[in-house]
């Protein structure tokens, strides 16, 4: 496996994590969006905010393994 493929894979996974975190932060920061999700999920606004904050910790699951080739 070449170095460019490994770097590309890591960058792609970091990019996906950043997009997910930014999306959840936007949902939490905009009250109308948060209210929309609360109504759609039939949950309280506080519960939806808490759930989104928890999803911000690991939005895409565990990070991929990085193979160190020295």
N, C-alpha and C positions, 0 to 999 in steps of 0.2 A: 504494500500500500504506500503510495507516494505521500510526501509531506503535504502537498497542496490539497489532496483529497481529505486528509485528516483535518487540516486547518479549515477547509471549506465546511466540513461536517460540523465542527465545533462552532464556527461562526453562524451557521444556519440554525443550530439549536439555540444559541444565545439570542439570535434575532427573534426567534419564535417566542422565547421567554419574555423578551422586552416588549413585544407586541401585546402579549397576553397581560402583562403587568400594567402597561399603559392603558389598555382597554378597561381593566377592572378599576384602576384609579380614576378614569374618566367617569365610569358608571357611579362610583361612590361620590365623586365631586359634583355631579350634576343631579340635583334633587328630582327633577322631572323624570330622568332616566331611572333613577333608583325607585321612584314610585311606580313607574311602569313595570319594572321587574317584580316588585312586591305584589302588585295586583295580578300579574300574569302567573306568578307562582303561588298565589294565595297565601303569602307569608307577610309578616310585619316588616316594616322598613328597616328596623333595627336588626332583625334576623337576616335579611338579605344583605345588609351592610356587613354584618359579621361574616357571613358565608363568603362574600367577595373578598374580604380582607384575608380570610384563611386561604382562599384560592390564590392570592397574590404570593404566598410563600413559595409554593411549588406549582406554578400554573401548568406546566407541561410534564409533570412527573419528575422522576429522578434524572439528573443530568447524565448524558452518555459517558461511558467509560473512555478515558483517555489513555491510549497506549503510548507509553514512553519508550521510544527507540533511541538509545544512545550509542 
